[in-house]
């Protein structure tokens, strides 16, 4: 707001340069570039830089898949990135998985949304079934599954 975009971008750039392994700066910066400045290419580029510095990071992969899906409307690339994120998550220790279930919910939930929109309702249900196992609100996830089966699911909020 008020023309402060350059200052914010400069701060994000400095943060990434000072500590390229500070994972959180990349999704935040990409979100700013994509959501506020509507620059999907710069957002994707910033996230790819983050992946070069933090290979296989699930938070960065989630954000990059979001840019591919919502920004570029590249379903195939978004699917591949999110599935890669799931593969990386699956390699974690049980303790790490338990501490980071939200990223699994985000990855698998968005894969469910993507598959539903693509007409692959069984795959969407399968992804939500996996989300239900880690969700703090499994009953809500079950309602989404039932809506898919009825053909009335509206997808994830914000799509």
PyMOL commands that set and color helices and strands:
alter all, ss='L'
color gray80, all
select helices_A, chain A and resi 5-18+24-36+40-53+58-71+75-90+94-99+101-117+121-134+138-150
alter helices_A, ss='H'
color red, helices_A
deselect
rebuild
show_as cartoon
